[in-house]
Amino acid sequence: MNKRYPCLVIIVLTVACLAAFGRIAGNEFINFDDNIYITENIHIKTGLNGESIKWAFSSFVSKNWHPLTWLSIVLDYNLFGAHPGGYHLISLLLHIGSVIFLFLFLNKTTRSPRCAAFAAALFALHPLRVESVAWAAERKDVLSMFFGMASLYAYAFYAESLKLSRYLICLTLFTLSLLSKSMLVTLPFIFLLLDYWPLGRWQEALKTIKGKAILPGRLLMEKIPFFILTLASSIITVRAQYEADYPHLSFPSRLANALISYVAYLKKILLPIDLAVFYPFQSSFPPWQILGSGLILLGVTLLVIYFKGRRPFLFVGWFWYLGALVPVSGLIQVNAPMADRYTYLPSIGIAIMLVWGIPLMLPGEEIRKKILIPAAMMILLALSVLTYKQCGYWKDSITLFSHALRVTKKNILAQINLASALHENGKSVAAIDSYNTAIRLNPNYAESYYGRGNVYADFGQYQKAIEDLNNAIRLKHDYTDAYNNRGTIYHELGRYQEAIKDYNKAIQLKPGYIIYYNRGNSYIKTGRIPEAIEDFTRTIRLKPDFIEAYNNRGFAYFNQGSNKDGCHDAQRACVLGNCQLLEATKNKRICNENR
């Protein structure tokens, strides 16, 4: 095979990915997680410094710990600000990098360039990749995979020559992958599978045992540092999700969900249609579905074990798929019973089984070339078209969640997020209709009442808003945002003591700058100026660029006769862009000397 072939494949893979995924550069952020990770995250706006690095390594945000992902988002904000196109483009480039490393690994270890190229393309262009690549908040997915595939490629060099330097490079890249997301904790197990095929290290070790040269335990011993990192990452991840508020499922329910999910993912890999950002949560399944899924998995497992000697790639690919899905299979409860992004690493195992297995079903090299190459091109073209179309559904929140509702049934989470997006876009009547639908589907879901209450509040229908927020708090006693928003409504109605009581509860649950700011405003209305100043100071400490906090603290200072401090805040607010208070003091000749 021509030495230029790998370079040509890399170019083709890159161009194909850009064509299939490129339209995401024009997509917006969505209203689920992108706000937590980017648009409303004050920590990423400070730039890359000691404070942001400390925050990245010490914070459990959105039930996750992934410091390297946070630092990458901080760098993105420095480059692109709040423009989503840049974030999407970087995620796409990271995906392309993962694809290239996968191809290079398979090409180097199997010595089968065509199969390596097709397996990498199958992985690269599959519509199941869209969620990981097109969702800005899933930067953790593509970043972790990039370092994971780089570690895989480095492992091939280490297996070729057992040098310490190569080993350390592989271990370092694996560490960076875990610092991006804990999904690749299964990579050491995949290394052990790859030692069997295509690396053949287990076979060599067994031969050497007979010659009494080395111990077979070496293949396990060299993985110990990797397993230690896996254990540490798993413990941190469990700790980060310890207080997650998703429904708790019994182990039999989780086992049933895992069996069904394994087969459902296989179906989506082979027939990638009706993909959605959320799949409805199911607490129970029909017995025939559980039994059928279990029999399918058992049958394939027994089959690949039987052919392990003659068709080792089937064994490796299948157990790659099974093992890589374990962390998100539902056996260990996670925040989503099923998600397209969970197939990012596991799907490579199925690609290996298909690419190396299907040619053996056709006799003769010439027949394979005449049939398989055109068929492969058609499959990749079809996948690219589906991927391009799927990327379009991620254009904005309304498009995304409307599509999810079309392809799924009783999808409460998609219904609520669609309602929220409609509200944000000024379509309040449609938003209320969407919340009403969510409440009909499940009248015990607090978020539906919370969202509808906010829409009613914007309409000025405060009594309806309070009733909905009361229901949200009844269903979810620690609902910080519901307490804060009900406090805001009480403030608007002049019921300041009730507002302060709600703000106190919200702060007790989860302090935040906006809650301190709101309580400060209510303190002013009740004449409690020192408490108001203290709350505005807390607000500014948490959000130093909050103009209204400076304005209101300045007003409070003037009210208690502290003109110097009031003028300082008025001047600071003016520097940030609001000179209204400063101009008012100028007319009264209060701050002229201080300006």
C-alpha positions as CSV (number, residue, x, y, z in Angstrom):
1,M,0.0,0.0,0.0
2,N,1.3,3.4,-0.9
3,K,2.8,5.3,2.0
4,R,0.8,8.4,0.9
5,Y,-2.4,6.4,1.5
6,P,-2.7,7.4,5.2
7,C,-2.3,11.1,4.4
8,L,-5.0,10.8,1.7
9,V,-7.4,9.0,4.1
10,I,-6.8,11.7,6.7
11,I,-7.6,14.5,4.2
12,V,-10.8,12.7,3.0
13,L,-11.9,12.0,6.6
14,T,-11.4,15.7,7.5
15,V,-13.3,17.0,4.4
16,A,-16.1,14.5,4.9
17,C,-16.5,15.5,8.6
18,L,-16.5,19.2,7.7
19,A,-19.2,18.6,5.0
20,A,-21.4,16.5,7.3
21,F,-21.1,18.5,10.4
22,G,-20.1,22.0,9.2
23,R,-23.5,23.5,9.4
24,I,-23.3,23.5,13.2
25,A,-21.1,26.6,13.0
26,G,-24.3,28.5,12.3
27,N,-26.3,27.0,15.2
28,E,-27.2,28.8,18.4
29,F,-26.7,27.7,22.0
30,I,-29.6,25.7,23.4
31,N,-31.4,26.3,26.6
32,F,-30.4,23.1,28.3
33,D,-26.9,23.0,29.9
34,D,-25.4,25.5,27.5
35,N,-26.6,28.2,29.9
36,I,-24.9,26.5,32.9
37,Y,-21.7,25.8,30.9
38,I,-21.4,29.0,28.9
39,T,-24.0,31.7,28.6
40,E,-24.8,32.2,32.3
41,N,-21.4,31.0,33.7
42,I,-19.6,33.9,35.3
43,H,-16.5,31.8,36.1
44,I,-15.5,31.3,32.4
45,K,-15.6,35.1,31.8
46,T,-12.7,35.9,34.1
47,G,-10.1,34.5,31.7
48,L,-7.5,31.8,32.3
49,N,-5.9,32.7,35.6
50,G,-5.2,31.2,39.0
51,E,-8.8,31.8,40.2
52,S,-10.4,30.2,37.2
53,I,-8.0,27.2,37.4
54,K,-8.8,26.8,41.1
55,W,-12.5,26.9,40.3
56,A,-12.2,24.4,37.5
57,F,-10.5,21.8,39.7
58,S,-12.6,22.3,42.8
59,S,-16.1,22.7,41.4
60,F,-18.9,20.1,40.9
61,V,-21.1,21.9,38.4
62,S,-24.1,20.2,37.0
63,K,-23.2,17.0,38.9
64,N,-19.9,16.7,37.0
65,W,-16.1,17.1,37.7
66,H,-14.2,17.8,34.5
67,P,-11.6,20.5,35.1
68,L,-9.9,20.3,31.7
69,T,-13.3,20.8,30.0
70,W,-13.9,24.0,32.0
71,L,-10.4,25.3,31.1
72,S,-11.1,24.7,27.4
73,I,-14.4,26.6,27.7
74,V,-12.6,29.4,29.4
75,L,-10.2,29.6,26.5
76,D,-13.1,29.5,24.0
77,Y,-14.8,32.4,25.8
78,N,-11.6,34.4,25.5
79,L,-11.6,33.7,21.7
80,F,-15.3,33.8,20.8
81,G,-17.1,35.5,23.7
82,A,-20.8,34.6,23.6
83,H,-20.8,33.7,19.9
84,P,-21.8,30.0,19.6
85,G,-20.2,29.3,16.2
86,G,-16.6,29.2,17.6
87,Y,-17.5,26.7,20.3
88,H,-19.2,24.4,17.8
89,L,-16.2,24.7,15.4
90,I,-13.7,23.7,18.1
91,S,-15.8,20.7,19.1
92,L,-15.9,19.6,15.5
93,L,-12.1,19.9,15.2
94,L,-11.7,17.8,18.3
95,H,-14.0,15.2,16.8
96,I,-12.0,15.1,13.6
97,G,-8.8,14.7,15.7
98,S,-10.4,11.7,17.5
99,V,-11.3,10.2,14.1
100,I,-7.7,10.6,12.8
101,F,-6.2,9.0,15.9
102,L,-8.6,6.1,15.6
103,F,-7.7,5.6,11.9
104,L,-3.9,5.8,12.7
105,F,-4.3,3.3,15.5
106,L,-6.2,0.8,13.4
107,N,-4.0,1.2,10.4
108,K,-0.8,0.7,12.4
109,T,-2.0,-2.3,14.4
110,T,-4.1,-4.2,11.8
111,R,-2.0,-3.5,8.7
112,S,-5.3,-3.3,6.9
113,P,-5.6,0.3,5.6
114,R,-8.9,-0.1,3.8
115,C,-10.7,-1.6,6.8
116,A,-9.1,1.0,9.1
117,A,-10.2,3.8,6.9
118,F,-13.8,2.5,6.6
119,A,-14.1,1.8,10.4
120,A,-12.9,5.4,11.1
121,A,-15.3,6.8,8.6
122,L,-18.2,4.8,10.0
123,F,-17.4,6.1,13.4
124,A,-16.8,9.7,12.2
125,L,-19.9,10.2,10.0
126,H,-22.6,8.3,12.0
127,P,-25.6,10.5,13.1
128,L,-25.2,9.3,16.7
129,R,-22.1,11.5,16.8
130,V,-24.2,14.7,16.3
131,E,-25.2,15.1,19.9
132,S,-21.6,15.0,21.1
133,V,-20.4,17.4,18.4
134,A,-23.3,19.8,18.0
135,W,-24.1,20.4,21.7
136,A,-21.7,23.0,23.0
137,A,-22.1,21.7,26.6
138,E,-20.9,18.3,25.5
139,R,-17.4,19.7,24.9
140,K,-16.5,17.2,27.7
141,D,-17.4,14.4,25.3
142,V,-15.3,15.4,22.3
143,L,-12.4,16.6,24.5
144,S,-12.3,13.4,26.5
145,M,-12.5,11.3,23.3
146,F,-9.7,13.3,21.6
147,F,-7.3,12.5,24.4
148,G,-8.6,9.0,24.7
149,M,-8.0,8.2,21.0
150,A,-4.6,9.9,21.3
151,S,-3.8,7.6,24.2
152,L,-5.0,4.6,22.1
153,Y,-2.6,5.5,19.4
154,A,0.2,6.0,21.9
155,Y,-0.5,2.6,23.3
156,A,0.2,1.1,19.9
157,F,3.7,2.5,19.9
158,Y,4.2,1.3,23.5
159,A,3.1,-2.2,22.5
160,E,5.6,-2.1,19.6
161,S,8.5,-1.2,21.9
162,L,8.1,-1.3,25.7
163,K,9.8,2.0,26.4
164,L,9.1,3.9,29.6
165,S,8.8,7.2,27.6
166,R,6.0,5.8,25.4
167,Y,4.3,4.3,28.4
168,L,4.3,7.7,30.2
169,I,2.9,9.4,27.1
170,C,0.0,6.9,26.9
171,L,-0.7,7.3,30.7
172,T,-0.6,11.1,30.5
173,L,-3.0,11.2,27.6
174,F,-5.3,8.9,29.5
175,T,-5.2,11.2,32.5
176,L,-6.1,14.2,30.3
177,S,-9.0,12.2,29.0
178,L,-10.3,11.5,32.5
179,L,-9.8,15.2,33.4
180,S,-12.1,16.0,30.5
181,K,-14.8,13.5,31.3
182,S,-14.9,10.2,33.2
183,M,-16.6,8.3,30.4
184,L,-13.3,6.7,29.3
185,V,-12.7,5.0,32.6
186,T,-13.1,1.7,30.6
187,L,-10.1,2.4,28.4
188,P,-7.7,0.2,30.4
189,F,-10.1,-2.7,29.8
190,I,-10.1,-1.9,26.1
191,F,-6.3,-2.0,26.2
192,L,-6.5,-5.5,27.5
193,L,-8.9,-6.5,24.7
194,L,-6.5,-4.9,22.1
195,D,-3.7,-6.9,23.6
196,Y,-5.5,-10.0,22.3
197,W,-6.4,-8.5,18.9
198,P,-4.9,-6.8,16.9
199,L,-1.8,-6.5,19.0
200,G,-1.5,-10.2,19.7
201,R,0.3,-9.6,23.0
202,W,-1.6,-12.3,24.9
203,Q,-0.7,-14.9,22.4
204,E,3.0,-13.9,22.5
205,A,2.9,-14.0,26.3
206,L,1.5,-17.5,26.3
207,K,4.2,-18.6,23.9
208,T,6.8,-17.1,26.2
209,I,5.4,-18.8,29.2
210,K,6.2,-22.2,27.7
211,G,9.7,-20.9,27.1
212,K,9.8,-19.6,30.7
213,A,11.0,-16.2,29.7
214,I,8.5,-13.8,31.2
215,L,5.3,-13.9,33.4
216,P,1.9,-13.4,31.7
217,G,1.0,-11.0,34.6
218,R,3.0,-8.3,33.0
219,L,0.1,-7.4,30.7
220,L,-2.0,-6.8,33.8
221,M,0.7,-5.2,35.9
222,E,1.4,-2.5,33.4
223,K,-2.3,-1.5,33.5
224,I,-2.3,-1.0,37.3
225,P,-1.6,2.8,37.1
226,F,-4.4,3.1,34.6
227,F,-6.8,1.1,36.9
228,I,-5.8,3.4,39.8
229,L,-6.7,6.4,37.8
230,T,-9.9,4.8,36.7
231,L,-10.8,4.1,40.3
232,A,-10.0,7.6,41.4
233,S,-12.0,9.1,38.6
234,S,-15.0,6.8,39.3
235,I,-15.0,7.8,43.0
236,I,-14.9,11.5,42.2
237,T,-17.7,11.1,39.6
238,V,-19.9,9.2,42.1
239,R,-19.2,11.9,44.7
240,A,-20.2,14.6,42.2
241,Q,-23.5,12.9,41.4
242,Y,-24.2,11.9,44.9
243,E,-26.9,14.5,45.4
244,A,-28.4,14.2,42.0
245,D,-32.2,14.6,42.0
246,Y,-33.2,12.1,39.4
247,P,-35.6,9.3,40.4
248,H,-34.0,6.5,42.3
249,L,-34.4,3.0,40.6
250,S,-34.1,-0.4,42.2
251,F,-31.3,-2.6,40.9
252,P,-33.8,-4.9,39.0
253,S,-35.2,-1.8,37.3
254,R,-31.7,-0.6,36.4
255,L,-30.7,-4.1,35.1
256,A,-33.8,-4.2,32.9
257,N,-33.1,-0.7,31.6
258,A,-29.5,-1.7,30.9
259,L,-30.5,-4.9,28.9
260,I,-33.0,-2.9,26.8
261,S,-30.6,0.0,26.3
262,Y,-27.9,-2.2,25.0
263,V,-30.2,-3.6,22.3
264,A,-31.7,-0.2,21.6
265,Y,-28.3,1.3,21.0
266,L,-27.5,-1.6,18.6
267,K,-30.6,-0.8,16.7
268,K,-29.7,2.9,16.5
269,I,-26.2,2.1,15.3
270,L,-27.6,-0.1,12.5
271,L,-30.6,2.1,11.8
272,P,-30.0,5.7,12.9
273,I,-33.4,7.2,12.6
274,D,-35.7,9.0,15.1
275,L,-32.7,10.3,17.1
276,A,-33.6,12.8,19.9
277,V,-31.8,14.9,22.4
278,F,-33.9,13.3,25.2
279,Y,-35.6,9.9,25.4
280,P,-38.5,9.5,27.7
281,F,-37.8,7.9,31.1
282,Q,-39.4,4.5,31.7
283,S,-39.7,3.0,35.1
284,S,-41.0,-0.3,33.9
285,F,-40.8,-2.5,30.8
286,P,-42.9,-5.4,29.5
287,P,-41.3,-8.8,30.5
288,W,-41.1,-10.0,26.9
289,Q,-38.9,-6.9,26.0
290,I,-36.5,-7.6,28.9
291,L,-36.3,-11.3,28.1
292,G,-35.9,-10.7,24.4
293,S,-33.1,-8.2,25.0
294,G,-31.3,-10.5,27.4
295,L,-31.5,-13.4,24.9
296,I,-30.1,-11.3,22.1
297,L,-27.1,-10.1,24.2
298,L,-26.5,-13.6,25.5
299,G,-26.7,-15.1,22.0
300,V,-24.2,-12.7,20.5
301,T,-21.9,-13.1,23.4
302,L,-21.8,-16.9,23.1
303,L,-21.3,-16.6,19.4
304,V,-18.3,-14.3,19.6
305,I,-16.8,-16.4,22.3
306,Y,-17.2,-19.5,20.1
307,F,-15.4,-17.8,17.2
308,K,-12.8,-16.1,19.4
309,G,-9.9,-18.1,18.0
310,R,-10.8,-17.8,14.3
311,R,-12.4,-14.3,14.4
312,P,-10.8,-12.5,17.3
313,F,-12.1,-9.1,16.1
314,L,-15.6,-10.2,16.8
315,F,-14.7,-11.0,20.4
316,V,-12.8,-7.7,20.8
317,G,-15.4,-5.5,19.1
318,W,-18.3,-7.0,21.1
319,F,-16.7,-6.8,24.5
320,W,-15.5,-3.3,23.6
321,Y,-19.1,-2.4,23.0
322,L,-20.4,-4.1,26.2
323,G,-17.6,-2.8,28.4
324,A,-17.5,0.8,27.2
325,L,-21.3,1.1,27.8
326,V,-21.1,-0.1,31.4
327,P,-20.6,3.4,33.1
328,V,-23.8,4.8,31.3
329,S,-25.8,1.6,30.8
330,G,-28.0,2.4,33.8
331,L,-26.5,-0.3,36.1
332,I,-24.9,2.6,37.8
333,Q,-27.6,5.2,37.9
334,V,-26.9,8.3,35.8
335,N,-29.0,11.3,35.0
336,A,-30.3,9.9,31.6
337,P,-31.5,6.4,31.0
338,M,-30.4,6.6,27.4
339,A,-28.6,9.2,25.2
340,D,-27.0,9.3,21.8
341,R,-23.8,10.7,23.2
342,Y,-23.3,7.6,25.3
343,T,-22.4,5.6,22.1
344,Y,-19.4,7.8,21.3
345,L,-16.8,5.3,22.6
346,P,-18.8,2.0,22.5
347,S,-19.8,2.3,18.9
348,I,-16.2,1.8,17.8
349,G,-16.5,-1.8,18.9
350,I,-19.5,-2.4,16.6
351,A,-17.7,-0.7,13.7
352,I,-14.8,-3.1,14.2
353,M,-17.1,-6.1,14.1
354,L,-18.9,-4.9,11.0
355,V,-15.9,-3.8,9.0
356,W,-13.7,-6.8,9.6
357,G,-16.6,-9.3,9.7
358,I,-18.7,-8.5,6.7
359,P,-16.0,-9.1,4.1
360,L,-15.6,-12.7,5.3
361,M,-19.2,-13.4,4.3
362,L,-18.3,-12.9,0.7
363,P,-16.0,-15.4,-1.1
364,G,-13.1,-14.1,-3.2
365,E,-11.1,-10.9,-3.2
366,E,-12.5,-9.7,-6.6
367,I,-16.1,-10.1,-5.5
368,R,-15.4,-8.3,-2.3
369,K,-13.9,-5.4,-4.2
370,K,-16.8,-5.2,-6.7
371,I,-19.5,-5.4,-4.0
372,L,-18.1,-4.0,-0.8
373,I,-16.3,-0.9,-1.9
374,P,-19.4,0.6,-3.8
375,A,-21.7,-0.6,-0.9
376,A,-19.3,1.0,1.6
377,M,-19.4,4.3,-0.3
378,M,-23.2,4.3,-0.5
379,I,-23.5,3.6,3.3
380,L,-21.1,6.4,4.2
381,L,-22.9,8.8,1.9
382,A,-26.3,7.9,3.5
383,L,-24.8,8.3,7.0
384,S,-23.4,11.7,6.0
385,V,-26.8,12.9,4.7
386,L,-28.5,11.7,7.9
387,T,-25.8,13.4,10.0
388,Y,-26.1,16.7,8.0
389,K,-29.9,16.6,8.5
390,Q,-29.5,15.8,12.2
391,C,-27.2,18.7,12.7
392,G,-30.0,21.0,11.4
393,Y,-32.2,20.0,14.3
394,W,-29.7,21.5,16.6
395,K,-30.1,24.9,15.0
396,D,-31.9,26.3,18.1
397,S,-33.9,25.2,21.1
398,I,-37.3,25.4,19.5
399,T,-36.2,23.3,16.5
400,L,-34.4,20.8,18.6
401,F,-37.1,20.1,21.2
402,S,-39.9,20.2,18.6
403,H,-38.1,17.5,16.7
404,A,-37.6,15.4,19.9
405,L,-41.4,15.6,20.5
406,R,-42.1,14.4,16.9
407,V,-39.9,11.3,17.2
408,T,-40.7,10.3,20.8
409,K,-43.8,9.9,22.9
410,K,-44.7,11.3,26.3
411,N,-41.3,13.2,26.4
412,I,-41.9,15.5,29.4
413,L,-38.3,16.9,29.5
414,A,-38.5,17.9,25.8
415,Q,-41.9,19.4,26.4
416,I,-40.7,21.5,29.2
417,N,-37.6,22.7,27.4
418,L,-39.7,23.6,24.3
419,A,-42.0,25.6,26.6
420,S,-39.0,27.4,28.1
421,A,-37.6,28.2,24.6
422,L,-40.9,29.5,23.4
423,H,-41.1,31.7,26.5
424,E,-37.6,33.1,25.9
425,N,-38.6,33.9,22.3
426,G,-41.7,35.8,23.3
427,K,-44.2,33.1,22.4
428,S,-45.8,33.1,25.9
429,V,-49.2,31.7,24.9
430,A,-47.6,28.8,23.1
431,A,-45.3,28.3,26.1
432,I,-48.2,28.0,28.5
433,D,-49.9,25.4,26.1
434,S,-46.6,23.4,26.2
435,Y,-46.4,23.5,30.0
436,N,-50.1,22.5,30.2
437,T,-49.2,19.4,28.0
438,A,-46.3,18.6,30.3
439,I,-48.5,18.8,33.4
440,R,-51.1,16.5,31.8
441,L,-48.4,14.0,31.0
442,N,-47.1,14.1,34.6
443,P,-48.9,16.3,37.2
444,N,-46.1,15.5,39.7
445,Y,-43.2,17.2,37.9
446,A,-42.2,20.4,39.7
447,E,-40.4,22.0,36.8
448,S,-43.6,22.2,34.7
449,Y,-45.3,24.3,37.4
450,Y,-42.2,26.4,37.9
451,G,-41.9,27.2,34.2
452,R,-45.6,28.0,33.8
453,G,-45.5,30.2,36.9
454,N,-42.7,32.2,35.4
455,V,-44.8,32.8,32.2
456,Y,-47.8,33.9,34.3
457,A,-45.6,36.3,36.2
458,D,-44.5,37.9,33.0
459,F,-48.1,38.3,32.0
460,G,-48.8,40.0,35.4
461,Q,-51.1,37.2,36.5
462,Y,-49.4,37.0,39.9
463,Q,-52.0,34.9,41.7
464,K,-51.7,32.1,39.1
465,A,-48.0,32.5,39.2
466,I,-47.9,32.1,43.0
467,E,-50.2,29.0,42.8
468,D,-47.9,27.4,40.3
469,L,-44.8,28.2,42.3
470,N,-46.5,26.8,45.4
471,N,-47.1,23.6,43.6
472,A,-43.5,23.5,42.4
473,I,-42.3,23.9,46.0
474,R,-44.8,21.3,47.3
475,L,-43.4,18.8,44.9
476,K,-39.7,19.8,45.4
477,H,-39.1,21.2,48.8
478,D,-35.5,22.3,48.0
479,Y,-36.4,24.2,44.8
480,T,-34.2,27.3,45.2
481,D,-35.3,29.0,42.0
482,A,-39.0,28.6,42.9
483,Y,-38.4,30.3,46.3
484,N,-36.5,33.1,44.6
485,N,-39.1,33.7,41.9
486,R,-42.0,33.6,44.3
487,G,-40.1,36.1,46.5
488,T,-39.8,38.4,43.4
489,I,-43.5,38.2,42.9
490,Y,-44.2,39.0,46.5
491,H,-41.9,42.0,46.1
492,E,-43.8,43.2,43.1
493,L,-47.0,42.9,45.1
494,G,-45.5,45.0,48.0
495,R,-45.5,41.9,50.3
496,Y,-41.9,42.6,51.3
497,Q,-41.8,40.5,54.5
498,E,-43.0,37.4,52.6
499,A,-40.5,38.1,49.9
500,I,-37.7,38.3,52.4
501,K,-38.8,35.1,53.9
502,D,-38.6,33.3,50.5
503,Y,-35.2,34.9,49.8
504,N,-34.0,33.6,53.1
505,K,-35.1,30.1,52.3
506,A,-33.5,30.3,48.8
507,I,-30.2,31.5,50.3
508,Q,-30.3,28.8,52.9
509,L,-30.6,26.2,50.1
510,K,-28.2,27.6,47.6
511,P,-26.7,31.2,47.9
512,G,-26.5,33.1,44.6
513,Y,-25.8,36.7,43.6
514,I,-29.2,37.3,42.2
515,I,-30.9,36.1,45.4
516,Y,-28.8,38.5,47.5
517,Y,-29.6,41.3,45.1
518,N,-33.3,40.6,45.2
519,R,-33.3,40.4,49.0
520,G,-31.3,43.7,49.2
521,N,-34.1,45.4,47.2
522,S,-36.7,44.1,49.6
523,Y,-34.6,45.3,52.6
524,I,-34.5,48.8,51.1
525,K,-38.3,48.8,50.8
526,T,-38.6,47.9,54.5
527,G,-36.1,50.5,55.5
528,R,-33.4,48.0,56.6
529,I,-30.6,49.9,54.8
530,P,-27.6,48.2,56.5
531,E,-28.9,44.7,55.6
532,A,-29.5,46.0,52.1
533,I,-26.0,47.3,51.7
534,E,-24.6,44.0,53.1
535,D,-26.6,42.0,50.5
536,F,-25.5,44.2,47.6
537,T,-21.9,43.8,48.7
538,R,-22.3,40.0,48.6
539,T,-23.9,40.4,45.2
540,I,-20.9,42.4,43.9
541,R,-18.4,40.0,45.5
542,L,-20.0,37.1,43.5
543,K,-20.6,39.2,40.3
544,P,-18.2,42.2,40.1
545,D,-19.7,43.5,36.9
546,F,-23.4,43.7,38.1
547,I,-24.2,47.3,37.3
548,E,-27.6,47.4,39.2
549,A,-26.0,46.1,42.4
550,Y,-23.6,49.1,42.4
551,N,-26.5,51.5,41.6
552,N,-28.7,50.1,44.3
553,R,-25.9,50.0,46.9
554,G,-25.0,53.6,46.0
555,F,-28.6,54.6,46.5
556,A,-28.6,52.8,49.9
557,Y,-25.4,54.6,50.9
558,F,-27.0,58.0,50.0
559,N,-30.0,57.1,52.1
560,Q,-28.0,56.5,55.2
561,G,-25.8,59.6,54.5
562,S,-22.7,57.9,53.4
563,N,-22.2,60.1,50.4
564,K,-18.5,59.2,49.7
565,D,-19.4,55.5,49.5
566,G,-22.5,56.3,47.5
567,C,-20.5,58.4,45.0
568,H,-17.9,55.6,44.6
569,D,-20.6,53.2,43.7
570,A,-22.3,55.7,41.3
571,Q,-19.0,56.3,39.6
572,R,-18.4,52.5,39.3
573,A,-21.8,52.0,37.8
574,C,-21.1,54.7,35.3
575,V,-17.8,53.1,34.3
576,L,-19.7,49.9,33.7
577,G,-22.3,51.6,31.5
578,N,-25.1,53.2,33.6
579,C,-24.5,56.8,34.6
580,Q,-28.1,57.5,35.7
581,L,-27.4,57.6,39.5
582,L,-24.2,59.7,39.0
583,E,-26.1,62.2,36.8
584,A,-28.8,62.5,39.5
585,T,-26.1,63.3,42.2
586,K,-24.5,65.8,39.8
587,N,-27.7,67.8,39.7
588,K,-27.7,67.9,43.5
589,R,-23.9,68.7,43.6
590,I,-23.2,65.6,45.8
591,C,-20.5,63.9,43.8
592,N,-18.9,66.8,41.9
593,E,-15.8,66.8,44.0
594,N,-15.5,63.0,43.8
595,R,-15.7,62.7,40.0
